[in-house]
C-alpha cells in the first residue's frame, strides 16, 4: 500500500486572518474554485478535508424554482412545462413510490 502524500508549505496569514491554500494542497484534496473545505482544530494541530458537493439534479432544481416562483407570486401551480414533465417521468421510471410509507431521516421543509 502506498504511503499518503506529504506536502509541506508555508503560508502567510493576512491581517484579516485569511490565507491561501497552495495549489498542490488543493489538487491533493480535489478542491476546485468555489469548492469548500472543512478545518478541524485539535490542540495546535489543524486538519483540512474536502467537503463533498451535494448531488445536483437539473429537473429537481427546475421544479423547485417553479414552486418558489409560484409561492413568491402567490399564484397557484398550473400546468408544468412539457420538458419538465418528461424529465420527471424519466427520472421516476424505475422508482416505486408508496405514499403511505413513513419518512425516515431528517426532512427540511
N, C-alpha and C positions, 0 to 999 in steps of 0.2 A: 504494500500500500504506500502511495506517495505521501510524503510529509506535506502539510499545508504550506502554502506560500507565505513567506515572511517579507513584509515591506516595512521599512522604517524610514520615515520622512520627518523633517522638522517643519512645522507650520507656524506662521506668525498669527497673532491674535490682535484684532483691531481694538480701538477704544470702545466700540460697541460690543465687544466680546465675540465678534464674528471671525471665522476662519474659512479657508477653502480646502476641501478635500483634494489631495493631489490626484491627478489623472489615473495613476497606477492603482490607487486605492479604489477610486470609483469603478474602474474596469474590473478589479478583483471582486467587488461587491455586485457588479452588474447594475449599477445605478446610473441611469441616463439623466439628461437635462430634465428638470421638473420632477424627478423621482424623489422618494422620501427615504430617510434613514432613521433608525432608532438608536439613540445614545443611551447607554446604561452605565451609571457611575457606581462602582463598588469600592469604597475607600478611595484610594488615589488612582485606581485603575478604571479606564474608560473602555467600553467595548462599543463597536459600531456594527449594526446589522442593516441589511436592506429590508425595507418594508415592501411586502409583495403588493402589487397593484391589484385592485379589485377587478374581477371579470366585467367586461363591458359588453352589453348586447344592444345593438342599434335599434332593434324592433321594440325592446322594452323601453329604451330611452325615448323613442318617438311616442310611444303610448303614454308614458309618464308626462311628457311635455304637453300632449293633448289634454290630459286630465288637469294638469296645472293651469293651462290656459283657460280651460273651461271654468275652473274654480275662480280664477282671477277675474273673469268677466261675468261671474255669477250667472252663467248660462247653464244649459243642460247638454249633456253629451248626446250628439246626434249620430248620424251615420259615420262610421270610421272610414278613413281613406282606404281605397281598394288595396293598395300595395301593403298597407299595414295589416289588413285582414289576412292577406296571403302570407305575409311573414309570420304572423302569429299562428296561423293554421299549420304552416310548415314546421315551426318550432315545436308544436304540440302533437304532431302526427303519432309518435310512439309513446306518448305520455298518458298514463291512466290517472284520472282525477276522481277522487272520492270527496265530494263537497261536505260530507258529514264527518270526515276524518279530523280528529283534533290536531291543532297546530302545535308542533313541538319546537322548542328553542326560542331565541329572542325574536321578537317581532317589533318593528318600528313602523308606526302608522303616522 
